[in-house]
Amino acid sequence: MTQNNAAEHNHDIHRDDVGSKMGMWLFLITELLLFGGLFLVYAVYRFTFPEQFSLAAMELNTTVGTLNTIILLTSSLTVALSIAALQKKNKFLSVIFLVLTEIFALEFMVNKYFEWSAKISHGIYPGSEELLNRSDGEILFFGLYYTMTGIHGLHVIIGMVLLFIMMILIIKNKITSDNLISLENSGLYWHLVDLIWIFLFPLFYLIN
């Protein structure tokens, strides 16, 4: 390959990487718009039923919510460390950090499963007789709680699948220090999952 052709080839790779990163940012913006709309709905109902929202929030387990927040924050760190390790051509360490991220994500989902199960076992879920006998504000609070944390949980699962695929591709040398845009984009997605939870946690667990 001549010098000119090599330069053109490198330019094409750079352009593709930039386009891929821009595409990911556009996708993330649509996700923010989705949750932004839900946050707006929450704010309207929170303003309308402040006391009833506070009463309902007292039934959530703040300890579990705090633990899950710590877990997700730590998982964002391990994703960043995985990317940094691969940039330094340390494939083994990059994979280890992704494995840790998957473990943290699984722990988050297990905690959420038990939290939901506890509420459901007490008859507190959308459409239940127990919940329908409560005030409108409490009904709305738990409706939003299940909807927003449920959508967020789905995003966590999608993120887990993405990061697992990245891990396999790293092991197979499909993603390397010279070609890690897919890993970086997956990391951006995971940081979004973390960011959304940072907003969900105080809205549902810390309101008074």
C-alpha positions in Angstrom: 0.0 0.0 0.0 1.4 3.4 -1.0 1.8 6.3 1.5 -1.1 8.1 0.0 -3.4 5.1 0.1 -2.4 4.4 3.7 -3.2 8.0 4.6 -6.6 7.7 2.9 -7.3 4.4 4.6 -6.5 5.9 8.0 -8.7 8.9 7.2 -11.6 6.6 6.4 -11.2 4.7 9.7 -11.1 8.0 11.6 -14.2 9.2 9.8 -16.1 6.0 10.5 -15.1 6.2 14.2 -16.3 9.7 14.5 -19.6 8.8 12.7 -20.1 5.9 15.0 -19.5 8.0 18.1 -21.9 10.7 16.8 -24.5 8.0 16.1 -24.2 6.7 19.7 -24.6 10.3 21.1 -27.7 10.8 19.0 -29.1 7.5 20.3 -28.3 8.5 23.9 -30.1 11.8 23.4 -33.3 10.0 22.3 -32.9 7.9 25.5 -32.6 11.1 27.6 -35.7 12.5 25.9 -37.6 9.3 26.8 -36.7 9.5 30.5 -36.9 13.3 30.4 -40.6 12.9 29.5 -41.1 10.4 32.4 -39.3 12.8 34.8 -41.6 15.6 33.7 -44.7 13.4 34.3 -43.3 12.5 37.7 -42.7 16.2 38.6 -46.2 17.2 37.7 -47.8 14.5 39.9 -45.2 15.1 42.6 -46.3 18.7 42.7 -50.0 17.7 42.7 -49.7 15.1 45.4 -46.7 16.0 47.5 -47.8 14.4 50.8 -49.1 11.2 49.2 -45.9 10.8 47.2 -43.9 11.2 50.4 -46.1 8.7 52.2 -45.7 6.1 49.5 -41.9 6.7 49.3 -41.5 5.7 52.9 -42.5 2.1 52.0 -39.4 1.8 49.7 -36.2 0.3 51.1 -33.7 3.2 51.1 -30.9 0.8 52.1 -31.4 -1.3 49.0 -31.7 1.8 46.8 -28.4 3.2 48.3 -26.7 -0.1 47.8 -27.8 -0.3 44.1 -26.6 3.3 43.6 -23.1 2.3 44.9 -23.2 -0.8 42.7 -23.9 1.1 39.6 -21.4 3.8 40.3 -18.8 1.2 40.8 -19.8 -0.6 37.6 -19.3 2.7 35.7 -15.8 2.8 37.1 -15.0 -0.7 36.0 -16.2 0.0 32.5 -14.0 3.0 32.3 -11.0 1.0 33.7 -11.7 -1.7 31.1 -11.5 0.8 28.2 -8.3 2.3 29.8 -6.7 -1.1 30.1 -7.4 -2.0 26.5 -6.0 1.4 25.4 -2.8 0.3 27.1 -3.0 -3.0 25.3 -3.8 -5.0 28.4 -6.4 -7.4 27.0 -6.5 -9.6 30.1 -7.2 -6.7 32.5 -9.8 -5.2 30.2 -11.7 -8.5 30.2 -11.4 -8.8 34.0 -13.0 -5.3 34.5 -15.8 -6.2 32.1 -16.4 -9.4 34.1 -16.6 -7.3 37.3 -19.0 -5.0 35.6 -21.3 -7.9 34.7 -21.2 -9.1 38.2 -22.2 -5.7 39.6 -25.0 -5.4 37.0 -26.3 -8.9 38.0 -26.2 -7.9 41.6 -28.2 -4.8 40.9 -30.8 -6.8 39.1 -31.0 -9.4 41.9 -31.5 -6.6 44.4 -34.2 -5.1 42.3 -35.9 -8.5 41.9 -36.1 -9.0 45.6 -37.3 -5.4 46.1 -40.1 -5.8 43.6 -41.0 -9.3 45.0 -41.3 -7.8 48.5 -43.7 -5.1 47.2 -45.7 -7.6 45.1 -46.0 -10.0 48.0 -47.6 -7.2 50.0 -50.1 -6.6 47.2 -48.5 -3.4 46.1 -48.4 -3.5 42.3 -50.4 -1.7 39.5 -54.0 -2.9 39.4 -53.9 -4.7 42.7 -56.8 -4.4 45.1 -54.5 -3.3 47.9 -53.1 -0.4 45.8 -56.5 0.6 44.3 -57.8 1.1 47.8 -55.2 3.8 48.5 -55.1 7.5 47.6 -54.7 8.7 44.0 -51.2 10.0 44.8 -50.0 6.7 46.1 -51.4 4.9 43.1 -49.6 7.3 40.8 -46.4 7.0 42.8 -46.2 3.2 42.5 -47.3 3.3 38.9 -44.4 5.5 38.1 -42.1 3.5 40.3 -42.8 0.3 38.5 -42.8 1.9 35.0 -39.6 4.0 35.4 -37.5 1.4 37.4 -38.8 -1.3 35.0 -37.7 0.5 31.9 -34.4 1.3 33.6 -34.0 -2.4 34.5 -34.6 -3.3 30.8 -31.8 -0.9 29.9 -29.5 -2.6 32.5 -30.2 -6.0 30.8 -29.5 -4.6 27.4 -26.3 -3.1 28.7 -25.2 -6.4 30.2 -25.7 -8.1 26.8 -23.7 -5.4 25.0 -20.8 -5.6 27.4 -20.8 -9.4 27.3 -20.6 -9.2 23.5 -17.7 -6.7 23.8 -16.0 -9.1 26.2 -16.2 -11.9 23.7 -15.0 -9.7 20.9 -12.0 -8.6 23.0 -11.1 -12.2 23.7 -11.3 -13.0 20.0 -9.1 -9.9 19.2 -12.0 -8.4 17.2 -11.7 -5.4 19.5 -8.2 -4.2 20.1 -6.3 -1.1 21.3 -6.4 0.2 17.7 -10.1 -0.5 17.2 -12.1 0.0 20.4 -14.9 2.3 19.3 -17.5 -0.4 19.9 -16.3 -0.8 23.5 -16.2 3.0 24.0 -19.8 3.3 22.7 -20.9 0.4 24.9 -19.3 2.2 27.8 -21.2 5.4 27.0 -24.4 3.4 27.0 -23.6 2.0 30.4 -22.7 5.4 31.8 -26.2 6.6 30.6 -27.8 3.7 32.6 -25.8 4.8 35.6 -26.8 8.5 35.1 -30.5 7.7 34.9 -30.4 5.7 38.1 -28.7 8.7 39.8 -31.9 10.6 39.1 -34.3 7.8 39.9 -32.8 7.1 43.3 -33.5 10.4 45.0 -36.9 10.8 43.2 -38.3 7.6 44.6 -36.2 6.8 47.7 -35.2 10.2 49.2 -38.2 12.4 48.8 -39.8 13.8 51.9 
